[in-house]
């Protein structure tokens, strides 16, 4: 029973993290809002992502690897993840301290995984996971976000996009462009004529 409960908290935490990822990306990183208009910190977040990151990677999805420290606009701070999790973890702790700990672990894993896969997408170094089917799916999914900035807000846990109706599906032209911009082995082998 205990293992089943822990698995339930893990699934719940991943779903919750998907919605948090979606809303932070959509509301804070893509839209000017109350916070970005009044706080230099949130203004920097918005400008670094919506203007700098999307401005650069809307033209080309990936480019040369860069030395560590020069990739801030495409990284999250893993060591701050537990602090960021405190509000939600405190609420979860009202029901289960184990559930709260699992949520802290999930948000920390999310930030670590986000850094690894997002960096590989935009600054590819042929890491071991770059041939995994899940990575290939996430790379295509994120490529579509850069083509359609109001779609595919999830990077690590693409669940909330499906629920909230912000999931983009590639058409034949998208697949042709994707094939031209991504590594050919990342692009799914599909019949262009059968898409959309």
C-alpha positions as a Python dict, from the first residue, in 0.01 Angstrom:
ca = {
    (1, 'X'): (0, 0, 0),
    (2, 'X'): (283, 240, 89),
    (3, 'X'): (453, 189, -249),
    (4, 'X'): (123, 250, -426),
    (5, 'X'): (72, 573, -230),
    (6, 'X'): (424, 692, -316),
    (7, 'X'): (364, 609, -682),
    (8, 'X'): (38, 807, -665),
    (9, 'X'): (223, 1108, -519),
    (10, 'X'): (486, 1075, -793),
    (11, 'X'): (221, 1079, -1067),
    (12, 'X'): (37, 1367, -897),
    (13, 'X'): (365, 1564, -863),
    (14, 'X'): (454, 1515, -1230),
    (15, 'X'): (106, 1631, -1338),
    (16, 'X'): (122, 1931, -1104),
    (17, 'X'): (471, 2016, -1231),
    (18, 'X'): (343, 1999, -1589),
    (19, 'X'): (78, 2262, -1510),
    (20, 'X'): (327, 2478, -1320),
    (21, 'X'): (577, 2456, -1607),
    (22, 'X'): (301, 2547, -1853),
    (23, 'X'): (176, 2848, -1660),
    (24, 'X'): (520, 2988, -1571),
    (25, 'X'): (629, 2955, -1934),
    (26, 'X'): (305, 3094, -2078),
    (27, 'X'): (231, 3370, -1827),
    (28, 'X'): (571, 3489, -1701),
    (29, 'X'): (805, 3411, -1988),
    (30, 'X'): (583, 3496, -2286),
    (31, 'X'): (359, 3779, -2168),
    (32, 'X'): (414, 4118, -2016),
    (33, 'X'): (215, 4118, -1696),
    (34, 'X'): (175, 4278, -1356),
    (35, 'X'): (503, 4128, -1234),
    (36, 'X'): (715, 4211, -1539),
    (37, 'X'): (584, 4569, -1535),
    (38, 'X'): (675, 4622, -1167),
    (39, 'X'): (972, 4399, -1095),
    (40, 'X'): (1314, 4417, -1264),
    (41, 'X'): (1362, 4044, -1191),
    (42, 'X'): (1044, 3939, -1374),
    (43, 'X'): (1110, 4191, -1650),
    (44, 'X'): (1450, 4024, -1706),
    (45, 'X'): (1283, 3680, -1715),
    (46, 'X'): (1034, 3797, -1978),
    (47, 'X'): (1294, 3979, -2190),
    (48, 'X'): (1554, 3700, -2169),
    (49, 'X'): (1302, 3443, -2285),
    (50, 'X'): (1044, 3608, -2508),
    (51, 'X'): (1278, 3858, -2672),
    (52, 'X'): (1632, 3723, -2654),
    (53, 'X'): (1581, 3345, -2658),
    (54, 'X'): (1289, 3339, -2902),
    (55, 'X'): (1442, 3615, -3112),
    (56, 'X'): (1754, 3408, -3163),
    (57, 'X'): (1605, 3057, -3187),
    (58, 'X'): (1309, 3146, -3406),
    (59, 'X'): (1554, 3188, -3694),
    (60, 'X'): (1747, 2869, -3628),
    (61, 'X'): (1655, 2605, -3370),
    (62, 'X'): (2006, 2497, -3280),
    (63, 'X'): (2357, 2630, -3315),
    (64, 'X'): (2704, 2566, -3182),
    (65, 'X'): (2766, 2454, -2823),
    (66, 'X'): (2883, 2733, -2593),
    (67, 'X'): (3109, 2730, -2288),
    (68, 'X'): (2934, 2688, -1953),
    (69, 'X'): (2824, 3024, -1818),
    (70, 'X'): (2729, 3163, -2160),
    (71, 'X'): (2404, 2970, -2174),
    (72, 'X'): (2203, 3144, -1902),
    (73, 'X'): (1903, 3225, -2118),
    (74, 'X'): (1841, 2854, -2178),
    (75, 'X'): (1902, 2721, -1826),
    (76, 'X'): (1711, 2694, -1499),
    (77, 'X'): (1880, 2714, -1160),
    (78, 'X'): (1861, 2363, -1014),
    (79, 'X'): (1983, 2465, -668),
    (80, 'X'): (1686, 2705, -638),
    (81, 'X'): (1428, 2438, -729),
    (82, 'X'): (1362, 2326, -368),
    (83, 'X'): (1302, 2689, -264),
    (84, 'X'): (1063, 2739, -557),
    (85, 'X'): (871, 2429, -451),
    (86, 'X'): (796, 2553, -98),
    (87, 'X'): (444, 2697, -159),
    (88, 'X'): (308, 2385, -330),
    (89, 'X'): (506, 2148, -105),
    (90, 'X'): (365, 2318, 205),
    (91, 'X'): (9, 2259, 80),
    (92, 'X'): (87, 1898, -9),
    (93, 'X'): (244, 1848, 336),
    (94, 'X'): (-99, 1915, 490),
    (95, 'X'): (-199, 1577, 342),
    (96, 'X'): (131, 1389, 332),
    (97, 'X'): (486, 1483, 422),
    (98, 'X'): (605, 1204, 189),
    (99, 'X'): (401, 1358, -92),
    (100, 'X'): (563, 1695, -21),
    (101, 'X'): (911, 1540, -34),
    (102, 'X'): (827, 1367, -362),
    (103, 'X'): (708, 1698, -507),
    (104, 'X'): (1036, 1867, -406),
    (105, 'X'): (1225, 1581, -573),
    (106, 'X'): (1011, 1610, -889),
    (107, 'X'): (1062, 1986, -924),
    (108, 'X'): (1437, 1942, -869),
    (109, 'X'): (1447, 1662, -1129),
    (110, 'X'): (1240, 1880, -1365),
    (111, 'X'): (1492, 2165, -1348),
    (112, 'X'): (1787, 1928, -1395),
    (113, 'X'): (1621, 1747, -1689),
    (114, 'X'): (1505, 2077, -1841),
    (115, 'X'): (1864, 2202, -1844),
    (116, 'X'): (1998, 1884, -2002),
    (117, 'X'): (1738, 1846, -2275),
    (118, 'X'): (1684, 2216, -2350),
    (119, 'X'): (2055, 2276, -2382),
    (120, 'X'): (2093, 1969, -2608),
    (121, 'X'): (1807, 2097, -2826),
    (122, 'X'): (1959, 2440, -2880),
    (123, 'X'): (2330, 2367, -2836),
    (124, 'X'): (2361, 2001, -2943),
    (125, 'X'): (2662, 1802, -2827),
    (126, 'X'): (2532, 1451, -2915),
    (127, 'X'): (2482, 1351, -2553),
    (128, 'X'): (2396, 987, -2485),
    (129, 'X'): (2024, 1054, -2447),
    (130, 'X'): (1997, 1243, -2778),
    (131, 'X'): (1907, 918, -2956),
    (132, 'X'): (1637, 817, -2709),
    (133, 'X'): (1283, 820, -2856),
    (134, 'X'): (1153, 1036, -2567),
    (135, 'X'): (1418, 1299, -2635),
    (136, 'X'): (1341, 1297, -3007),
    (137, 'X'): (973, 1348, -2926),
    (138, 'X'): (1052, 1637, -2687),
    (139, 'X'): (1288, 1799, -2942),
    (140, 'X'): (1017, 1796, -3209),
    (141, 'X'): (764, 1918, -2953),
    (142, 'X'): (988, 2209, -2852),
    (143, 'X'): (1077, 2291, -3213),
    (144, 'X'): (705, 2346, -3269),
    (145, 'X'): (700, 2585, -2969),
    (146, 'X'): (960, 2802, -3141),
    (147, 'X'): (755, 2794, -3462),
    (148, 'X'): (428, 2861, -3276),
    (149, 'X'): (524, 3054, -2957),
    (150, 'X'): (172, 3034, -2812),
    (151, 'X'): (174, 2653, -2828),
    (152, 'X'): (371, 2369, -2665),
    (153, 'X'): (471, 2549, -2346),
    (154, 'X'): (577, 2225, -2176),
    (155, 'X'): (936, 2115, -2223),
    (156, 'X'): (983, 1823, -1981),
    (157, 'X'): (632, 1704, -1892),
    (158, 'X'): (409, 1769, -2197),
    (159, 'X'): (76, 1696, -2032),
    (160, 'X'): (-79, 2035, -1952),
    (161, 'X'): (-55, 2145, -2317),
    (162, 'X'): (-287, 1859, -2414),
    (163, 'X'): (-534, 1935, -2135),
    (164, 'X'): (-532, 2314, -2190),
    (165, 'X'): (-552, 2295, -2571),
    (166, 'X'): (-212, 2452, -2642),
    (167, 'X'): (-58, 2151, -2816),
    (168, 'X'): (60, 2215, -3174),
    (169, 'X'): (54, 1938, -3428),
    (170, 'X'): (299, 1954, -3720),
    (171, 'X'): (174, 1994, -4073),
    (172, 'X'): (368, 1892, -4385),
    (173, 'X'): (551, 2227, -4407),
    (174, 'X'): (648, 2205, -4039),
    (175, 'X'): (798, 1861, -4096),
    (176, 'X'): (996, 1982, -4398),
    (177, 'X'): (1137, 2277, -4202),
    (178, 'X'): (1201, 2059, -3899),
    (179, 'X'): (1396, 1818, -4117),
    (180, 'X'): (1604, 2106, -4251),
    (181, 'X'): (1680, 2254, -3907),
    (182, 'X'): (1710, 1953, -3679),
    (183, 'X'): (1942, 1661, -3703),
    (184, 'X'): (1776, 1430, -3960),
    (185, 'X'): (1761, 1143, -3710),
    (186, 'X'): (1550, 1358, -3473),
    (187, 'X'): (1272, 1414, -3725),
    (188, 'X'): (1009, 1139, -3726),
    (189, 'X'): (990, 942, -4044),
    (190, 'X'): (640, 1039, -4159),
    (191, 'X'): (469, 1064, -4488),
    (192, 'X'): (439, 1439, -4542),
    (193, 'X'): (121, 1393, -4742),
    (194, 'X'): (-48, 1210, -4453),
    (195, 'X'): (9, 1484, -4199),
    (196, 'X'): (-283, 1718, -4125),
}
